[in-house]
Amino acid sequence: MLRPDDYDDGSGRVRPEIEKQGQGILSWVRWFWRQLSSMRVALLLLLMLAVAAVPGSLVPQRGADPNGVEQFKVDNPELFKVLDAFPIQAFDVYSSVWFTAIYLLLFISLIGCIIPRITHHIKALRADPAKTPAQLRRMVGYTEFQVQNPEASVTEREETAQRVIAKAAELLSGMRYRTSVQETVSRAGAKEFSVSAERGYLRETGNLVFHVGLVGVLVSVAIGAGFSFNAQKAVVEGESLVNSLIDYDSFTAGRFFDPAHLEPFRVKLDDLSVDYVEPEDGFASGVGIAKDFRATVSVTRADGTEYADSIRVNHPMRSTGAPIFLVQNGYAPKLTVRNSTGEVVFSESTLFIPQDLNLTSVGVIKIPYGLQHNGEATQVGLRGFFYPTVAELESGAFASSYPDLNKPLLTLDVFVGDLGINSGIPQSVYSLNTDKLQQLTGRQVEKQSLALAVGETVDLPEGMGTITLEAVPRYAAVELKQDPSARGVLVSALASIVGLLASLFVPRRRMWVKAQLTDNGFTLQYAGLARGDDPSLEAAVAHIRSQHLAKL
C-alpha cells in the first residue's frame, strides 16, 4: 500500500514541501480571501454597513446640511474638534475612510461569493441530473407497485420496463423536469431501468440574481455619489434660473462632478398658479387646501431656441436633461424703500417663508446703506409677517384665514444699528440677529408695527423715509437633480426583488421512477427528494404517480 506524502513514521521527517505548507504570505492571503468571500462575512459586513450609517443621522453632514455643521461647531466647539478629527470624520460619514473601507470590503466579499457560485451553477445546468439512488425507500413519498407477467420472457420484461420508464421520462419532461434515463444493476444482480428528474434550478438562479442585483445597487450608489449633483433655487415670478453654479441658492455634488459639464440653459418663471379647495366645492372640511400647483416657464437654450413648458408636483420638467422639481411655493412681497430725500435705496422682492397651511409667512429685509437715523448713516433691518387673507383675532393679533391673495396685509417691525453683515461671518437671509440693533416699532417697544396693503406707502419711524408695498408675486422653490445611478439602482433593485421571490417560492425537487426486474415481472417505484423545506413534495410524488399510471 502506498503511503501519503505527509506520512510521518515517527522520526519527525516529512517532505520539505509538506513542512512549508500553511506558511508564508501566500497562504495567509489565501486564508484571508476564503474568509472574505464567505457568505457569513458578507452578512457581517452588511450589518456593519447598516450600523456605520447610523452616525450620519445623528449629526449634520457637510454634503447635506453645511449650515447645520457650522451651527454645531458654534454650539459645541470642543466636541466638534473631536468628531471632525481623522479618522472619526463624523460630519462626513458617508465619505469617511472607515465607511468607505466597509463599503469596499462588502463589495469585494459579494463578488467573491457570487463568482464561484455562478461557475458552479453553470456547470450544474449543463450536467445531467443525479444518478438514481440504489435505495428509494428512504425518500419522500415512496411507493411501489408489483407488475407481474410470469409468461413473458426476460427480454419481453426488459422491453416492457424500458417502455414504462420512457413514458415516465416523457411525463416528467412535460412537467419541465430535466430527465436522464439510466440502466443499472442492483446489488442482487437484477437489472434496473430508471429515470432521474430534477427541476427548480431557477431557485439558485434567483438567488444569484438577487446577489448580483445587490452588487448592482452598491455599484450604482457609488457612481451616483461620485457624479450626481443636487441644486435648489427659489425663483420669483418674472425672474429666471440660470443653470450655473453661481446662480443656485444651494448646490451639492459628488467629488467627481465637474461643474463645467452643466448644460447651459435659462428657465424663466412666467406664472405660478395654485388651485385651492373652495367653499363651493361642497367639502365640509379642507377649505383652503391646495389641490394643484402649476409653474408655467419659458426655457431658453444655449443656441437661442426658446419654448414653453410647465412644472407640477410629481411631474418634473425633463426637457432640460436633468429633471427640475417643484418643491415649495410662497409669496415674495416687493418692497420699495426711499430715504428722507426720496431716493430709492431698496426695491426688490423678498421671499417670505410660510408658517402654516394658510401661508402666514415670515420674512426679513436687510438694508445695509442709504438710510439715516438721528442724522447718522445706519443699517436697517425689517422683520415682518405677511397674511394673504388677513383676519383679526379677538386678542387683536392678525392671522391668515385663507392661502390665496384675497385681502393681503404686510406688517413690519423696524430695527436700526449694526446688522453684522460686515463681520465676515455668513448669515442667513431668513433670520435677523438683533443683538446689536435697536427696535423702533413692535409690541416689545409698545409702538405699532408698520402695516401695508398692496399699493400703500407708509412712513418709516423718526423721519427715515418711506416704504411701499408694490406687489405680491409668488415664488417657486425648484430643485434640479442629476443622478446617473438612478436607472442602475432601479434595475438592480427590481432584479433583486425578482431574484428573491424566485429563491423563496421556486421549489428545488428531484424525482425518480424506477423499474426493477423480478422473476415474474418488475417492481415500479416512485420517490422524491427536496432541497430544503418542501411541504408539497409528497403530494407532487403522488400526482406524478397517478399521471404515470394513467398513461400506462
Buried (B, 14 or more C-beta within 10 A) or exposed (E): EEEEEEEEEEEEEBEEEEEEEEEEEEEEEEEEEEEBBBBEBBEBBBEBBEEBEEBBEEBBBBBEBBEBBBEBBEEEEEEBEEBBEEEBBBBBBBBBEEBEEBBEBBBBBBBBBBEEBBEEBEEEEEEEBEEBBEEBEEBBBBEEEEBEEEEBEEEEBBEBBBEBBEBBBEBBEEBEBBBBBBEBEEEEEBBBBBBBBBBBBBBBBBBBBBBBBBBBBBBBBBBBBBBBBBBBBBBBBEBBBBBBEEBBEEBBBBEEBEEEEBEEBBBBBEBBEBEBBEEEEEEEEEBBEBEEBBBBBBBBBEEEEEEEBBBEBEEBBEBBEBBBBBBBBBBBBBBBBBBBEEEEBBEEBBBBBBBEEBBBBBBBBBBBEBBBBEEEEBBBBBBBBBBBBBBEEEEEEBBBBBBBEEBBBBBBBBBBBBBBBEEEEEBEEEEBBBEEBEBBBBEEEEBEBBBBEBEBEBEBBEEBBBBBBBBBBBBBBBBBBBBBBBEBBEBBBEBBEBBBEBBEEBBBBBBBBBBBBEEEBBBBBBBBBBEEEBEEBBEBBBEBBEBBEEEE
